[in-house]
Amino acid sequence: MSEPRVIKKYPNRRLYDTVESRYITLADVQRLVLEKSDFVVIDKKNNADITRSILLQVIAEQEQHGDPVLTQEFLTQVIRSHGSPDQTVVSGYLEQSLRTLMSNPQLVRERAGPTTPGIGSSGVPSPRLREVGRDLARDLYREPEKERLDPK
């Protein structure tokens, strides 16, 4: 496996892509994510890995423009989970839920049913599709619990 692409963040808050030898924007970082490029962002001042921080900035930027994915209630709950005894569980659950959803979108469409309009021209999911997402998350959460109670 090759080394990840290195992006350096300078004190002037600019990001420098060492592969393309140019300054880049958060939109460029988003493009790298969408292209599934392996990269790391290093703070030039102290050599700290700040990749997560930059990814959070990309998410914040996306949430400001267009239809947000993360509701205010969801964000509030995530903030409340930090430092709680369940933080690790919440983190693992969210990661696994999204991985399952992204790897099997057909399951979501099947659960939604043939009459569900899905995502309209405005880009906003129908209320039924949101409900299906909640149901899938609930089912995913119950799966491991059922396995613990009834290991076969």
Phi and psi in radians as a Rosetta constraint file:
Dihedral C 1 N 2 CA 2 C 2 CIRCULARHARMONIC -1.380 0.35
Dihedral N 2 CA 2 C 2 N 3 CIRCULARHARMONIC 2.828 0.35
Dihedral C 2 N 3 CA 3 C 3 CIRCULARHARMONIC -1.165 0.35
Dihedral N 3 CA 3 C 3 N 4 CIRCULARHARMONIC 2.541 0.35
Dihedral C 3 N 4 CA 4 C 4 CIRCULARHARMONIC -1.199 0.35
Dihedral N 4 CA 4 C 4 N 5 CIRCULARHARMONIC 2.643 0.35
Dihedral C 4 N 5 CA 5 C 5 CIRCULARHARMONIC -1.085 0.35
Dihedral N 5 CA 5 C 5 N 6 CIRCULARHARMONIC 2.398 0.35
Dihedral C 5 N 6 CA 6 C 6 CIRCULARHARMONIC -1.814 0.35
Dihedral N 6 CA 6 C 6 N 7 CIRCULARHARMONIC 2.231 0.35
Dihedral C 6 N 7 CA 7 C 7 CIRCULARHARMONIC -2.051 0.35
Dihedral N 7 CA 7 C 7 N 8 CIRCULARHARMONIC 2.247 0.35
Dihedral C 7 N 8 CA 8 C 8 CIRCULARHARMONIC -1.821 0.35
Dihedral N 8 CA 8 C 8 N 9 CIRCULARHARMONIC 2.372 0.35
Dihedral C 8 N 9 CA 9 C 9 CIRCULARHARMONIC -1.844 0.35
Dihedral N 9 CA 9 C 9 N 10 CIRCULARHARMONIC 2.088 0.35
Dihedral C 9 N 10 CA 10 C 10 CIRCULARHARMONIC -1.548 0.35
Dihedral N 10 CA 10 C 10 N 11 CIRCULARHARMONIC 2.823 0.35
Dihedral C 10 N 11 CA 11 C 11 CIRCULARHARMONIC -0.976 0.35
Dihedral N 11 CA 11 C 11 N 12 CIRCULARHARMONIC -0.437 0.35
Dihedral C 11 N 12 CA 12 C 12 CIRCULARHARMONIC -1.385 0.35
Dihedral N 12 CA 12 C 12 N 13 CIRCULARHARMONIC 0.186 0.35
Dihedral C 12 N 13 CA 13 C 13 CIRCULARHARMONIC 1.247 0.35
Dihedral N 13 CA 13 C 13 N 14 CIRCULARHARMONIC 0.189 0.35
Dihedral C 13 N 14 CA 14 C 14 CIRCULARHARMONIC -1.555 0.35
Dihedral N 14 CA 14 C 14 N 15 CIRCULARHARMONIC 2.583 0.35
Dihedral C 14 N 15 CA 15 C 15 CIRCULARHARMONIC -1.812 0.35
Dihedral N 15 CA 15 C 15 N 16 CIRCULARHARMONIC 2.316 0.35
Dihedral C 15 N 16 CA 16 C 16 CIRCULARHARMONIC -2.086 0.35
Dihedral N 16 CA 16 C 16 N 17 CIRCULARHARMONIC 2.083 0.35
Dihedral C 16 N 17 CA 17 C 17 CIRCULARHARMONIC -1.486 0.35
Dihedral N 17 CA 17 C 17 N 18 CIRCULARHARMONIC 2.009 0.35
Dihedral C 17 N 18 CA 18 C 18 CIRCULARHARMONIC -1.291 0.35
Dihedral N 18 CA 18 C 18 N 19 CIRCULARHARMONIC -0.336 0.35
Dihedral C 18 N 19 CA 19 C 19 CIRCULARHARMONIC -1.384 0.35
Dihedral N 19 CA 19 C 19 N 20 CIRCULARHARMONIC -0.813 0.35
Dihedral C 19 N 20 CA 20 C 20 CIRCULARHARMONIC -1.521 0.35
Dihedral N 20 CA 20 C 20 N 21 CIRCULARHARMONIC -0.106 0.35
Dihedral C 20 N 21 CA 21 C 21 CIRCULARHARMONIC 0.892 0.35
Dihedral N 21 CA 21 C 21 N 22 CIRCULARHARMONIC 0.921 0.35
Dihedral C 21 N 22 CA 22 C 22 CIRCULARHARMONIC -2.762 0.35
Dihedral N 22 CA 22 C 22 N 23 CIRCULARHARMONIC 2.781 0.35
Dihedral C 22 N 23 CA 23 C 23 CIRCULARHARMONIC -1.300 0.35
Dihedral N 23 CA 23 C 23 N 24 CIRCULARHARMONIC 2.495 0.35
Dihedral C 23 N 24 CA 24 C 24 CIRCULARHARMONIC -2.211 0.35
Dihedral N 24 CA 24 C 24 N 25 CIRCULARHARMONIC 2.922 0.35
Dihedral C 24 N 25 CA 25 C 25 CIRCULARHARMONIC -1.919 0.35
Dihedral N 25 CA 25 C 25 N 26 CIRCULARHARMONIC 3.066 0.35
Dihedral C 25 N 26 CA 26 C 26 CIRCULARHARMONIC -1.104 0.35
Dihedral N 26 CA 26 C 26 N 27 CIRCULARHARMONIC -0.542 0.35
Dihedral C 26 N 27 CA 27 C 27 CIRCULARHARMONIC -1.101 0.35
Dihedral N 27 CA 27 C 27 N 28 CIRCULARHARMONIC -0.631 0.35
Dihedral C 27 N 28 CA 28 C 28 CIRCULARHARMONIC -1.193 0.35
Dihedral N 28 CA 28 C 28 N 29 CIRCULARHARMONIC -0.659 0.35
Dihedral C 28 N 29 CA 29 C 29 CIRCULARHARMONIC -1.116 0.35
Dihedral N 29 CA 29 C 29 N 30 CIRCULARHARMONIC -0.739 0.35
Dihedral C 29 N 30 CA 30 C 30 CIRCULARHARMONIC -1.037 0.35
Dihedral N 30 CA 30 C 30 N 31 CIRCULARHARMONIC -0.730 0.35
Dihedral C 30 N 31 CA 31 C 31 CIRCULARHARMONIC -1.055 0.35
Dihedral N 31 CA 31 C 31 N 32 CIRCULARHARMONIC -0.747 0.35
Dihedral C 31 N 32 CA 32 C 32 CIRCULARHARMONIC -1.056 0.35
Dihedral N 32 CA 32 C 32 N 33 CIRCULARHARMONIC -0.714 0.35
Dihedral C 32 N 33 CA 33 C 33 CIRCULARHARMONIC -1.106 0.35
Dihedral N 33 CA 33 C 33 N 34 CIRCULARHARMONIC -0.824 0.35
Dihedral C 33 N 34 CA 34 C 34 CIRCULARHARMONIC -1.107 0.35
Dihedral N 34 CA 34 C 34 N 35 CIRCULARHARMONIC -0.561 0.35
Dihedral C 34 N 35 CA 35 C 35 CIRCULARHARMONIC -1.412 0.35
Dihedral N 35 CA 35 C 35 N 36 CIRCULARHARMONIC -0.026 0.35
Dihedral C 35 N 36 CA 36 C 36 CIRCULARHARMONIC 1.059 0.35
Dihedral N 36 CA 36 C 36 N 37 CIRCULARHARMONIC 0.611 0.35
Dihedral C 36 N 37 CA 37 C 37 CIRCULARHARMONIC -1.351 0.35
Dihedral N 37 CA 37 C 37 N 38 CIRCULARHARMONIC 2.415 0.35
Dihedral C 37 N 38 CA 38 C 38 CIRCULARHARMONIC -1.483 0.35
Dihedral N 38 CA 38 C 38 N 39 CIRCULARHARMONIC 2.104 0.35
Dihedral C 38 N 39 CA 39 C 39 CIRCULARHARMONIC -2.564 0.35
Dihedral N 39 CA 39 C 39 N 40 CIRCULARHARMONIC 2.837 0.35
Dihedral C 39 N 40 CA 40 C 40 CIRCULARHARMONIC -2.383 0.35
Dihedral N 40 CA 40 C 40 N 41 CIRCULARHARMONIC 2.487 0.35
Dihedral C 40 N 41 CA 41 C 41 CIRCULARHARMONIC -1.913 0.35
Dihedral N 41 CA 41 C 41 N 42 CIRCULARHARMONIC 2.165 0.35
Dihedral C 41 N 42 CA 42 C 42 CIRCULARHARMONIC -1.991 0.35
Dihedral N 42 CA 42 C 42 N 43 CIRCULARHARMONIC 2.309 0.35
Dihedral C 42 N 43 CA 43 C 43 CIRCULARHARMONIC -1.325 0.35
Dihedral N 43 CA 43 C 43 N 44 CIRCULARHARMONIC 2.042 0.35
Dihedral C 43 N 44 CA 44 C 44 CIRCULARHARMONIC -1.071 0.35
Dihedral N 44 CA 44 C 44 N 45 CIRCULARHARMONIC -0.534 0.35
Dihedral C 44 N 45 CA 45 C 45 CIRCULARHARMONIC -1.172 0.35
Dihedral N 45 CA 45 C 45 N 46 CIRCULARHARMONIC -0.742 0.35
Dihedral C 45 N 46 CA 46 C 46 CIRCULARHARMONIC -2.278 0.35
Dihedral N 46 CA 46 C 46 N 47 CIRCULARHARMONIC 0.164 0.35
Dihedral C 46 N 47 CA 47 C 47 CIRCULARHARMONIC 1.063 0.35
Dihedral N 47 CA 47 C 47 N 48 CIRCULARHARMONIC 0.369 0.35
Dihedral C 47 N 48 CA 48 C 48 CIRCULARHARMONIC -1.359 0.35
Dihedral N 48 CA 48 C 48 N 49 CIRCULARHARMONIC 2.543 0.35
Dihedral C 48 N 49 CA 49 C 49 CIRCULARHARMONIC -1.390 0.35
Dihedral N 49 CA 49 C 49 N 50 CIRCULARHARMONIC 1.986 0.35
Dihedral C 49 N 50 CA 50 C 50 CIRCULARHARMONIC -2.029 0.35
Dihedral N 50 CA 50 C 50 N 51 CIRCULARHARMONIC 0.444 0.35
Dihedral C 50 N 51 CA 51 C 51 CIRCULARHARMONIC -0.987 0.35
Dihedral N 51 CA 51 C 51 N 52 CIRCULARHARMONIC -0.837 0.35
Dihedral C 51 N 52 CA 52 C 52 CIRCULARHARMONIC -1.018 0.35
Dihedral N 52 CA 52 C 52 N 53 CIRCULARHARMONIC -0.742 0.35
Dihedral C 52 N 53 CA 53 C 53 CIRCULARHARMONIC -1.064 0.35
Dihedral N 53 CA 53 C 53 N 54 CIRCULARHARMONIC -0.745 0.35
Dihedral C 53 N 54 CA 54 C 54 CIRCULARHARMONIC -1.188 0.35
Dihedral N 54 CA 54 C 54 N 55 CIRCULARHARMONIC -0.698 0.35
Dihedral C 54 N 55 CA 55 C 55 CIRCULARHARMONIC -1.098 0.35
Dihedral N 55 CA 55 C 55 N 56 CIRCULARHARMONIC -0.674 0.35
Dihedral C 55 N 56 CA 56 C 56 CIRCULARHARMONIC -1.106 0.35
Dihedral N 56 CA 56 C 56 N 57 CIRCULARHARMONIC -0.633 0.35
Dihedral C 56 N 57 CA 57 C 57 CIRCULARHARMONIC -1.129 0.35
Dihedral N 57 CA 57 C 57 N 58 CIRCULARHARMONIC -0.693 0.35
Dihedral C 57 N 58 CA 58 C 58 CIRCULARHARMONIC -1.081 0.35
Dihedral N 58 CA 58 C 58 N 59 CIRCULARHARMONIC -0.778 0.35
Dihedral C 58 N 59 CA 59 C 59 CIRCULARHARMONIC -1.087 0.35
Dihedral N 59 CA 59 C 59 N 60 CIRCULARHARMONIC -0.795 0.35
Dihedral C 59 N 60 CA 60 C 60 CIRCULARHARMONIC -1.031 0.35
Dihedral N 60 CA 60 C 60 N 61 CIRCULARHARMONIC -0.719 0.35
Dihedral C 60 N 61 CA 61 C 61 CIRCULARHARMONIC -1.097 0.35
Dihedral N 61 CA 61 C 61 N 62 CIRCULARHARMONIC -0.767 0.35
Dihedral C 61 N 62 CA 62 C 62 CIRCULARHARMONIC -1.131 0.35
Dihedral N 62 CA 62 C 62 N 63 CIRCULARHARMONIC -0.704 0.35
Dihedral C 62 N 63 CA 63 C 63 CIRCULARHARMONIC -1.185 0.35
Dihedral N 63 CA 63 C 63 N 64 CIRCULARHARMONIC -0.461 0.35
Dihedral C 63 N 64 CA 64 C 64 CIRCULARHARMONIC -1.311 0.35
Dihedral N 64 CA 64 C 64 N 65 CIRCULARHARMONIC -0.498 0.35
Dihedral C 64 N 65 CA 65 C 65 CIRCULARHARMONIC -1.954 0.35
Dihedral N 65 CA 65 C 65 N 66 CIRCULARHARMONIC 2.280 0.35
Dihedral C 65 N 66 CA 66 C 66 CIRCULARHARMONIC 1.432 0.35
Dihedral N 66 CA 66 C 66 N 67 CIRCULARHARMONIC -2.767 0.35
Dihedral C 66 N 67 CA 67 C 67 CIRCULARHARMONIC -1.514 0.35
Dihedral N 67 CA 67 C 67 N 68 CIRCULARHARMONIC 2.132 0.35
Dihedral C 67 N 68 CA 68 C 68 CIRCULARHARMONIC -1.211 0.35
Dihedral N 68 CA 68 C 68 N 69 CIRCULARHARMONIC 2.600 0.35
Dihedral C 68 N 69 CA 69 C 69 CIRCULARHARMONIC -1.563 0.35
Dihedral N 69 CA 69 C 69 N 70 CIRCULARHARMONIC -0.638 0.35
Dihedral C 69 N 70 CA 70 C 70 CIRCULARHARMONIC -1.707 0.35
Dihedral N 70 CA 70 C 70 N 71 CIRCULARHARMONIC 2.089 0.35
Dihedral C 70 N 71 CA 71 C 71 CIRCULARHARMONIC -1.324 0.35
Dihedral N 71 CA 71 C 71 N 72 CIRCULARHARMONIC 2.850 0.35
Dihedral C 71 N 72 CA 72 C 72 CIRCULARHARMONIC -1.079 0.35
Dihedral N 72 CA 72 C 72 N 73 CIRCULARHARMONIC -0.699 0.35
Dihedral C 72 N 73 CA 73 C 73 CIRCULARHARMONIC -1.074 0.35
Dihedral N 73 CA 73 C 73 N 74 CIRCULARHARMONIC -0.765 0.35
Dihedral C 73 N 74 CA 74 C 74 CIRCULARHARMONIC -1.060 0.35
Dihedral N 74 CA 74 C 74 N 75 CIRCULARHARMONIC -0.852 0.35
Dihedral C 74 N 75 CA 75 C 75 CIRCULARHARMONIC -1.053 0.35
Dihedral N 75 CA 75 C 75 N 76 CIRCULARHARMONIC -0.687 0.35
Dihedral C 75 N 76 CA 76 C 76 CIRCULARHARMONIC -1.075 0.35
Dihedral N 76 CA 76 C 76 N 77 CIRCULARHARMONIC -0.771 0.35
Dihedral C 76 N 77 CA 77 C 77 CIRCULARHARMONIC -1.151 0.35
Dihedral N 77 CA 77 C 77 N 78 CIRCULARHARMONIC -0.666 0.35
Dihedral C 77 N 78 CA 78 C 78 CIRCULARHARMONIC -1.089 0.35
Dihedral N 78 CA 78 C 78 N 79 CIRCULARHARMONIC -0.781 0.35
Dihedral C 78 N 79 CA 79 C 79 CIRCULARHARMONIC -1.065 0.35
Dihedral N 79 CA 79 C 79 N 80 CIRCULARHARMONIC -0.746 0.35
Dihedral C 79 N 80 CA 80 C 80 CIRCULARHARMONIC -1.150 0.35
Dihedral N 80 CA 80 C 80 N 81 CIRCULARHARMONIC -0.490 0.35
Dihedral C 80 N 81 CA 81 C 81 CIRCULARHARMONIC -1.278 0.35
Dihedral N 81 CA 81 C 81 N 82 CIRCULARHARMONIC -0.413 0.35
Dihedral C 81 N 82 CA 82 C 82 CIRCULARHARMONIC -1.124 0.35
Dihedral N 82 CA 82 C 82 N 83 CIRCULARHARMONIC 2.230 0.35
Dihedral C 82 N 83 CA 83 C 83 CIRCULARHARMONIC 1.456 0.35
Dihedral N 83 CA 83 C 83 N 84 CIRCULARHARMONIC -0.091 0.35
Dihedral C 83 N 84 CA 84 C 84 CIRCULARHARMONIC -1.471 0.35
Dihedral N 84 CA 84 C 84 N 85 CIRCULARHARMONIC 2.840 0.35
Dihedral C 84 N 85 CA 85 C 85 CIRCULARHARMONIC -1.075 0.35
Dihedral N 85 CA 85 C 85 N 86 CIRCULARHARMONIC -0.404 0.35
Dihedral C 85 N 86 CA 86 C 86 CIRCULARHARMONIC -1.605 0.35
Dihedral N 86 CA 86 C 86 N 87 CIRCULARHARMONIC 0.131 0.35
Dihedral C 86 N 87 CA 87 C 87 CIRCULARHARMONIC -0.966 0.35
Dihedral N 87 CA 87 C 87 N 88 CIRCULARHARMONIC -0.787 0.35
Dihedral C 87 N 88 CA 88 C 88 CIRCULARHARMONIC -1.143 0.35
Dihedral N 88 CA 88 C 88 N 89 CIRCULARHARMONIC -0.703 0.35
Dihedral C 88 N 89 CA 89 C 89 CIRCULARHARMONIC -1.131 0.35
Dihedral N 89 CA 89 C 89 N 90 CIRCULARHARMONIC -0.797 0.35
Dihedral C 89 N 90 CA 90 C 90 CIRCULARHARMONIC -1.061 0.35
Dihedral N 90 CA 90 C 90 N 91 CIRCULARHARMONIC -0.810 0.35
Dihedral C 90 N 91 CA 91 C 91 CIRCULARHARMONIC -1.039 0.35
Dihedral N 91 CA 91 C 91 N 92 CIRCULARHARMONIC -0.865 0.35
Dihedral C 91 N 92 CA 92 C 92 CIRCULARHARMONIC -1.116 0.35
Dihedral N 92 CA 92 C 92 N 93 CIRCULARHARMONIC -0.701 0.35
Dihedral C 92 N 93 CA 93 C 93 CIRCULARHARMONIC -1.122 0.35
Dihedral N 93 CA 93 C 93 N 94 CIRCULARHARMONIC -0.820 0.35
Dihedral C 93 N 94 CA 94 C 94 CIRCULARHARMONIC -1.091 0.35
Dihedral N 94 CA 94 C 94 N 95 CIRCULARHARMONIC -0.763 0.35
Dihedral C 94 N 95 CA 95 C 95 CIRCULARHARMONIC -1.104 0.35
Dihedral N 95 CA 95 C 95 N 96 CIRCULARHARMONIC -0.817 0.35
Dihedral C 95 N 96 CA 96 C 96 CIRCULARHARMONIC -1.170 0.35
Dihedral N 96 CA 96 C 96 N 97 CIRCULARHARMONIC -0.668 0.35
Dihedral C 96 N 97 CA 97 C 97 CIRCULARHARMONIC -1.082 0.35
Dihedral N 97 CA 97 C 97 N 98 CIRCULARHARMONIC -0.819 0.35
Dihedral C 97 N 98 CA 98 C 98 CIRCULARHARMONIC -1.190 0.35
Dihedral N 98 CA 98 C 98 N 99 CIRCULARHARMONIC -0.678 0.35
Dihedral C 98 N 99 CA 99 C 99 CIRCULARHARMONIC -1.069 0.35
Dihedral N 99 CA 99 C 99 N 100 CIRCULARHARMONIC -0.767 0.35
Dihedral C 99 N 100 CA 100 C 100 CIRCULARHARMONIC -1.121 0.35
Dihedral N 100 CA 100 C 100 N 101 CIRCULARHARMONIC -0.791 0.35
Dihedral C 100 N 101 CA 101 C 101 CIRCULARHARMONIC -1.085 0.35
Dihedral N 101 CA 101 C 101 N 102 CIRCULARHARMONIC -0.781 0.35
Dihedral C 101 N 102 CA 102 C 102 CIRCULARHARMONIC -1.257 0.35
Dihedral N 102 CA 102 C 102 N 103 CIRCULARHARMONIC -0.492 0.35
Dihedral C 102 N 103 CA 103 C 103 CIRCULARHARMONIC -1.491 0.35
Dihedral N 103 CA 103 C 103 N 104 CIRCULARHARMONIC -0.238 0.35
Dihedral C 103 N 104 CA 104 C 104 CIRCULARHARMONIC -2.447 0.35
Dihedral N 104 CA 104 C 104 N 105 CIRCULARHARMONIC 1.098 0.35
Dihedral C 104 N 105 CA 105 C 105 CIRCULARHARMONIC -1.118 0.35
Dihedral N 105 CA 105 C 105 N 106 CIRCULARHARMONIC -0.422 0.35
Dihedral C 105 N 106 CA 106 C 106 CIRCULARHARMONIC -1.068 0.35
Dihedral N 106 CA 106 C 106 N 107 CIRCULARHARMONIC -0.655 0.35
Dihedral C 106 N 107 CA 107 C 107 CIRCULARHARMONIC -1.043 0.35
Dihedral N 107 CA 107 C 107 N 108 CIRCULARHARMONIC -0.714 0.35
Dihedral C 107 N 108 CA 108 C 108 CIRCULARHARMONIC -1.107 0.35
Dihedral N 108 CA 108 C 108 N 109 CIRCULARHARMONIC -0.804 0.35
Dihedral C 108 N 109 CA 109 C 109 CIRCULARHARMONIC -1.101 0.35
Dihedral N 109 CA 109 C 109 N 110 CIRCULARHARMONIC -0.695 0.35
Dihedral C 109 N 110 CA 110 C 110 CIRCULARHARMONIC -1.129 0.35
Dihedral N 110 CA 110 C 110 N 111 CIRCULARHARMONIC -0.760 0.35
Dihedral C 110 N 111 CA 111 C 111 CIRCULARHARMONIC -1.148 0.35
Dihedral N 111 CA 111 C 111 N 112 CIRCULARHARMONIC -0.589 0.35
Dihedral C 111 N 112 CA 112 C 112 CIRCULARHARMONIC -1.221 0.35
Dihedral N 112 CA 112 C 112 N 113 CIRCULARHARMONIC -0.499 0.35
Dihedral C 112 N 113 CA 113 C 113 CIRCULARHARMONIC 1.575 0.35
Dihedral N 113 CA 113 C 113 N 114 CIRCULARHARMONIC 2.800 0.35
Dihedral C 113 N 114 CA 114 C 114 CIRCULARHARMONIC -1.209 0.35
Dihedral N 114 CA 114 C 114 N 115 CIRCULARHARMONIC -0.377 0.35
Dihedral C 114 N 115 CA 115 C 115 CIRCULARHARMONIC -1.593 0.35
Dihedral N 115 CA 115 C 115 N 116 CIRCULARHARMONIC -0.104 0.35
Dihedral C 115 N 116 CA 116 C 116 CIRCULARHARMONIC -1.277 0.35
Dihedral N 116 CA 116 C 116 N 117 CIRCULARHARMONIC 2.169 0.35
Dihedral C 116 N 117 CA 117 C 117 CIRCULARHARMONIC -1.209 0.35
Dihedral N 117 CA 117 C 117 N 118 CIRCULARHARMONIC -0.259 0.35
Dihedral C 117 N 118 CA 118 C 118 CIRCULARHARMONIC 1.226 0.35
Dihedral N 118 CA 118 C 118 N 119 CIRCULARHARMONIC -2.327 0.35
Dihedral C 118 N 119 CA 119 C 119 CIRCULARHARMONIC -1.634 0.35
Dihedral N 119 CA 119 C 119 N 120 CIRCULARHARMONIC 2.105 0.35
Dihedral C 119 N 120 CA 120 C 120 CIRCULARHARMONIC -1.400 0.35
Dihedral N 120 CA 120 C 120 N 121 CIRCULARHARMONIC -3.069 0.35
Dihedral C 120 N 121 CA 121 C 121 CIRCULARHARMONIC -1.113 0.35
Dihedral N 121 CA 121 C 121 N 122 CIRCULARHARMONIC -0.394 0.35
Dihedral C 121 N 122 CA 122 C 122 CIRCULARHARMONIC -1.386 0.35
Dihedral N 122 CA 122 C 122 N 123 CIRCULARHARMONIC -0.168 0.35
Dihedral C 122 N 123 CA 123 C 123 CIRCULARHARMONIC 1.497 0.35
Dihedral N 123 CA 123 C 123 N 124 CIRCULARHARMONIC 0.033 0.35
Dihedral C 123 N 124 CA 124 C 124 CIRCULARHARMONIC -1.617 0.35
Dihedral N 124 CA 124 C 124 N 125 CIRCULARHARMONIC 2.219 0.35
Dihedral C 124 N 125 CA 125 C 125 CIRCULARHARMONIC -1.125 0.35
Dihedral N 125 CA 125 C 125 N 126 CIRCULARHARMONIC 2.550 0.35
Dihedral C 125 N 126 CA 126 C 126 CIRCULARHARMONIC -1.138 0.35
Dihedral N 126 CA 126 C 126 N 127 CIRCULARHARMONIC 2.724 0.35
Dihedral C 126 N 127 CA 127 C 127 CIRCULARHARMONIC -0.989 0.35
Dihedral N 127 CA 127 C 127 N 128 CIRCULARHARMONIC -0.632 0.35
Dihedral C 127 N 128 CA 128 C 128 CIRCULARHARMONIC -1.128 0.35
Dihedral N 128 CA 128 C 128 N 129 CIRCULARHARMONIC -0.707 0.35
Dihedral C 128 N 129 CA 129 C 129 CIRCULARHARMONIC -1.152 0.35
Dihedral N 129 CA 129 C 129 N 130 CIRCULARHARMONIC -0.667 0.35
Dihedral C 129 N 130 CA 130 C 130 CIRCULARHARMONIC -1.080 0.35
Dihedral N 130 CA 130 C 130 N 131 CIRCULARHARMONIC -0.730 0.35
Dihedral C 130 N 131 CA 131 C 131 CIRCULARHARMONIC -1.097 0.35
Dihedral N 131 CA 131 C 131 N 132 CIRCULARHARMONIC -0.735 0.35
Dihedral C 131 N 132 CA 132 C 132 CIRCULARHARMONIC -1.073 0.35
Dihedral N 132 CA 132 C 132 N 133 CIRCULARHARMONIC -0.726 0.35
Dihedral C 132 N 133 CA 133 C 133 CIRCULARHARMONIC -1.047 0.35
Dihedral N 133 CA 133 C 133 N 134 CIRCULARHARMONIC -0.748 0.35
Dihedral C 133 N 134 CA 134 C 134 CIRCULARHARMONIC -1.118 0.35
Dihedral N 134 CA 134 C 134 N 135 CIRCULARHARMONIC -0.735 0.35
Dihedral C 134 N 135 CA 135 C 135 CIRCULARHARMONIC -1.093 0.35
Dihedral N 135 CA 135 C 135 N 136 CIRCULARHARMONIC -0.747 0.35
Dihedral C 135 N 136 CA 136 C 136 CIRCULARHARMONIC -1.084 0.35
Dihedral N 136 CA 136 C 136 N 137 CIRCULARHARMONIC -0.741 0.35
Dihedral C 136 N 137 CA 137 C 137 CIRCULARHARMONIC -1.110 0.35
Dihedral N 137 CA 137 C 137 N 138 CIRCULARHARMONIC -0.731 0.35
Dihedral C 137 N 138 CA 138 C 138 CIRCULARHARMONIC -1.087 0.35
Dihedral N 138 CA 138 C 138 N 139 CIRCULARHARMONIC -0.783 0.35
Dihedral C 138 N 139 CA 139 C 139 CIRCULARHARMONIC -1.088 0.35
Dihedral N 139 CA 139 C 139 N 140 CIRCULARHARMONIC -0.729 0.35
Dihedral C 139 N 140 CA 140 C 140 CIRCULARHARMONIC -1.092 0.35
Dihedral N 140 CA 140 C 140 N 141 CIRCULARHARMONIC -0.675 0.35
Dihedral C 140 N 141 CA 141 C 141 CIRCULARHARMONIC -1.200 0.35
Dihedral N 141 CA 141 C 141 N 142 CIRCULARHARMONIC -0.615 0.35
Dihedral C 141 N 142 CA 142 C 142 CIRCULARHARMONIC -1.274 0.35
Dihedral N 142 CA 142 C 142 N 143 CIRCULARHARMONIC -0.550 0.35
Dihedral C 142 N 143 CA 143 C 143 CIRCULARHARMONIC -0.841 0.35
Dihedral N 143 CA 143 C 143 N 144 CIRCULARHARMONIC -1.040 0.35
Dihedral C 143 N 144 CA 144 C 144 CIRCULARHARMONIC -1.084 0.35
Dihedral N 144 CA 144 C 144 N 145 CIRCULARHARMONIC -0.616 0.35
Dihedral C 144 N 145 CA 145 C 145 CIRCULARHARMONIC -1.088 0.35
Dihedral N 145 CA 145 C 145 N 146 CIRCULARHARMONIC -0.764 0.35
Dihedral C 145 N 146 CA 146 C 146 CIRCULARHARMONIC -1.119 0.35
Dihedral N 146 CA 146 C 146 N 147 CIRCULARHARMONIC -0.719 0.35
Dihedral C 146 N 147 CA 147 C 147 CIRCULARHARMONIC -1.107 0.35
Dihedral N 147 CA 147 C 147 N 148 CIRCULARHARMONIC -0.644 0.35
Dihedral C 147 N 148 CA 148 C 148 CIRCULARHARMONIC -1.161 0.35
Dihedral N 148 CA 148 C 148 N 149 CIRCULARHARMONIC -0.658 0.35
Dihedral C 148 N 149 CA 149 C 149 CIRCULARHARMONIC -1.343 0.35
Dihedral N 149 CA 149 C 149 N 150 CIRCULARHARMONIC -0.560 0.35
Dihedral C 149 N 150 CA 150 C 150 CIRCULARHARMONIC -2.318 0.35
Dihedral N 150 CA 150 C 150 N 151 CIRCULARHARMONIC 1.200 0.35
Dihedral C 150 N 151 CA 151 C 151 CIRCULARHARMONIC -1.261 0.35
Dihedral N 151 CA 151 C 151 N 152 CIRCULARHARMONIC 2.255 0.35
